Amino acid sequence: MMSAQPQAIIVHKTGGPDVLTLEPIEPPRPGPGQVGLRQTAIGLNFVDTYQRSGLYPMSTPFVAGNEGAGVITALGEGVEGLAVGDRVAYQGQVGAYATHRVAAAERMVPIPDGISDQTAAAIMLKGLTAYYLLFMTWPLAAGETILWHAAAGGTGLLATQWAKALGATVIGTVGSEEKAALARAHGCDHVINYSTEDFATRVRDITGGRGVDVVYDGVGKATFERSLDCLRPRGLMVSFGNASGVVTIPDITLLSRKGSLYVTRPTGAHYLNQRSDLLAGAAKLFAAVASGAIAVEISRSFPLADAADAHRALENRETTGSVILIP
Ligand SMILES: NC(=O)c1ccc[n+]([C@@H]2O[C@H](COP(=O)([O-])OP(=O)(O)OC[C@H]3O[C@@H](n4cnc5c(N)ncnc54)[C@H](OP(=O)(O)O)[C@@H]3O)[C@@H](O)[C@H]2O)c1
């Protein structure tokens, strides 16, 4: 239930999950180009933990969180094309862990009928990441083979279904047998439990020695180097996250030795900063959900006040699919 007094989780000092506590805030009022939102659902993302811990530098204090959905309650000066009462969702806008917030109007995406606020909050950041990685970083073609690490995770579960719908052969890694079953039921043709098997050896077996066209790796430090051994010559390594730690490349000749490989370390801000790209991606994402190509699995929801528990669960690899916070 939402309380009458607006509340937010403000990080005053970066650190462990305990720094996330809910406190009262003044009712936020939109400035020029902004909207005021009463939030209905908030998405949990690994990037929230990097900002909370200080891995990604932030100036404090800041309201945690990057993804959410809600109803527009007020329009700032100069805002056009949106109205009070519209249901909207957003991603990449710090300040999501709150009952009420203001945000840039140009980053708001209207939620279509038939998509709930909770579903929108569960997919805006993770699903649009899947979108730009599969359609822009490497326009994935039918018949190509990819490896997706943490395939049962928030981004992984959405992306592997989408890649499968695009006609790719999808190999996914997971950390447990329970997650393997989930990944298999959601788009993966082959699933490797990388806590018990050497994933590069298995990928070579599965691909008849050829290797995959693209590796998508949000796990980072623990999987980066072995992932290079999964690629075909001139394949692409997409290192898009650091759940296990930040990747460093000690010696760039590694890439020539392992097959004249390409490596990119993308982030959404450089793909979705144009409103036209944001809306095009969201339209494709909502259509994929509406058609059933992507089933959205919200495995857990936490009250906003329990955001610290949600962070602990995510960092301890206890979650699958999308997790949301309810204000
Ligand atoms: N660059 C971008 O634009 C962008 C956008 C969104 C997300 N990301 C990145 O994508 C990755 C996934 O994000 P997400 O929010 O969807 O999270 P998530 O996949 O739901 O959770 C992370 C998963 O990573 C795996 N993992 C492996 N080693 C881990 C470790 N030492 N600690 C924690 N987890 C570990 C776990 O799955 P297993 O137990 O199956 O190994 C865990 O469930 C993150 O690195 C995130 O930063 C990047």
The ligand as an ORCA input file, in Angstrom:
! r2SCAN-3c Opt
* xyz 0 1
  N      25.341     -2.558    -19.950
  C      24.045     -2.461    -19.834
  O      23.410     -1.682    -20.559
  C      23.324     -3.321    -18.842
  C      21.945     -3.198    -18.680
  C      21.296     -4.098    -17.823
  C      22.032     -5.054    -17.126
  N      23.383     -5.084    -17.286
  C      24.190     -6.080    -16.576
  O      23.676     -7.359    -16.851
  C      23.921     -8.200    -15.767
  C      22.616     -8.838    -15.332
  O      21.802     -7.847    -14.718
  P      20.398     -8.234    -14.104
  O      19.904     -7.024    -13.408
  O      19.571     -8.868    -15.156
  O      20.809     -9.312    -12.996
  P      20.513    -10.880    -12.944
  O      21.018    -11.509    -14.201
  O      19.097    -11.085    -12.579
  O      21.406    -11.323    -11.719
  C      22.766    -11.552    -11.896
  C      23.049    -13.032    -12.138
  O      24.426    -13.149    -12.458
  C      24.871    -14.420    -12.081
  N      26.134    -14.339    -11.333
  C      27.262    -15.003    -11.636
  N      28.220    -14.736    -10.780
  C      27.712    -13.870     -9.876
  C      28.239    -13.239     -8.709
  N      29.512    -13.446     -8.302
  N      27.431    -12.431     -7.990
  C      26.166    -12.215     -8.388
  N      25.621    -12.785     -9.485
  C      26.383    -13.614    -10.226
  C      23.771    -15.060    -11.202
  O      23.114    -16.055    -11.989
  P      23.675    -17.594    -11.908
  O      23.487    -18.026    -10.480
  O      22.826    -18.323    -12.867
  O      25.119    -17.525    -12.278
  C      22.843    -13.904    -10.917
  O      21.518    -14.324    -10.742
  C      24.562     -7.351    -14.675
  O      25.958     -7.448    -14.762
  C      24.129     -5.959    -15.073
  O      24.972     -4.969    -14.616
  C      24.037     -4.233    -18.111
*
